[in-house]
Amino acid sequence: MIHDLIAIVDQYWLLLLIGQYPNGPLGGLANTLILSALSIAIAFPFAILLAFARLSKYRVLRWPVTVLVYVTRGVPLLMLVLWSYFLVPLLTGADVPSFLTMLTTLVVYQGAFLSEIIRAGIVALGQGQMDAARALGHSYFSAMRYVILPQALYNMIPSMLSTFVATIKDTTLGYVINVPDLTFAASQVNNQLLTQPFQVFLILALTYYVICWSLTWLTGVVERRITRRRAGLVAPKRRGQLPIPLTPNATEQP
């Protein structure tokens, strides 16, 4: 078994890594990571806008966004991918690349989930933070930018990192619309070998496991760091200084 896995990786590692590039489109693991990174980078500011709209006092902003969030969160991602793939060309008459279709779908889907995380983080701070910022002369948007969002986002880092891990796994659904990602490359390898599907898809599963486990480990490190900061056990580092442990009952010695 292990010999078969090593032989497959040795023979097809380039196809699994970058697809048919440079003789064809970029694919494989590289395309999966690019798709994940782009969807996360675009979904994050999109989610902040959705969260602001959900918190808005204006119904014309709040209601449509609420419908978008609830519908997106209530429908399986696979259905959204298929709707986007078949509906957008039907409405626009344009041939949309599968990569762009998958990217847009992931942005909307992950943006809806992230917006609820951000909204919950803002609400959890309480109205007193906003009132204090407004009393100091900040406008609503200035208070959100400099007072509310920094605190809320800091508290939500573990939840957001978990969502980013889920995004990497969600990219596998791009296979159904022929996005040349890692799953698509593994399918090509399987079509060439025919007799070793278990070994091929075991390599695929192990690859995703290593990537997601690494990000999950990073999430745990960040979460423990935040917990220690909240408990006052670690002081923020300053340039040229070592971190100083903070204990609630510590007193200066004469």
Disulfide bonds with the S-S distance in Angstrom:
none
